[in-house]
Amino acid sequence: METPTKESLLAEIETLIAYGAEEPTIHPDLLAYLEIDDLQNIKAKLLTKVNTLTEEDKAWLEQFKKYE
């Protein structure tokens, strides 16, 4: 597996936290202070949060469930 670049990880992190924002939420100059491991850990934590549904989310999704 190819090691991602800081720039590619920053772009993925941006996508996870931006939620449709037009402007970047993380300044690219921060790449000078962050290591690849730091960015990979941030991404992993964000993916965990994004993939976790709240009870409110589950209740909202339940209305779309098809019953047979």
C-alpha positions as CSV (number, residue, x, y, z in Angstrom):
1,M,0.0,0.0,0.0
2,E,1.3,3.4,-1.0
3,T,2.1,5.8,1.8
4,P,-0.2,8.9,1.5
5,T,1.2,12.4,1.3
6,K,0.6,15.0,3.9
7,E,-1.4,17.0,1.2
8,S,-3.6,14.0,0.3
9,L,-4.3,13.3,4.0
10,L,-5.1,17.0,4.6
11,A,-7.6,16.9,1.7
12,E,-9.3,13.8,3.1
13,I,-9.5,15.4,6.6
14,E,-10.9,18.5,5.0
15,T,-13.6,16.5,3.4
16,L,-14.5,14.8,6.6
17,I,-14.9,18.0,8.7
18,A,-16.0,20.5,6.0
19,Y,-19.6,19.3,5.5
20,G,-20.1,21.4,2.4
21,A,-18.1,24.4,3.5
22,E,-16.6,26.3,0.5
23,E,-13.4,27.5,2.2
24,P,-10.8,25.3,3.8
25,T,-11.1,24.7,7.5
26,I,-7.5,23.7,8.0
27,H,-4.7,26.0,6.9
28,P,-2.2,24.2,4.7
29,D,0.7,25.8,6.5
30,L,0.1,23.4,9.4
31,L,1.6,20.6,7.3
32,A,5.0,21.9,8.3
33,Y,4.2,21.0,11.9
34,L,2.4,17.7,11.5
35,E,3.8,14.3,10.7
36,I,2.2,11.7,8.5
37,D,1.3,9.7,11.6
38,D,-0.4,12.7,13.1
39,L,-2.5,13.2,10.0
40,Q,-3.4,9.5,9.8
41,N,-4.5,9.5,13.4
42,I,-6.6,12.6,12.9
43,K,-8.2,11.0,9.8
44,A,-8.9,7.7,11.7
45,K,-10.5,9.5,14.6
46,L,-12.7,11.6,12.2
47,L,-13.8,8.4,10.4
48,T,-14.8,6.8,13.7
49,K,-16.9,9.8,14.5
50,V,-18.5,10.1,11.1
51,N,-19.3,6.4,11.1
52,T,-21.1,6.6,14.5
53,L,-24.8,7.3,14.3
54,T,-26.4,9.1,17.2
55,E,-29.8,7.9,18.6
56,E,-31.4,10.9,16.9
57,D,-29.9,9.8,13.5
58,K,-31.1,6.3,14.0
59,A,-34.6,7.4,14.8
60,W,-34.6,9.6,11.7
61,L,-33.4,6.8,9.5
62,E,-35.9,4.4,11.0
63,Q,-38.7,6.3,9.1
64,F,-37.3,5.1,5.8
65,K,-37.2,1.4,6.8
66,K,-39.4,-0.8,4.7
67,Y,-41.4,-3.3,6.6
68,E,-42.6,-6.5,4.9
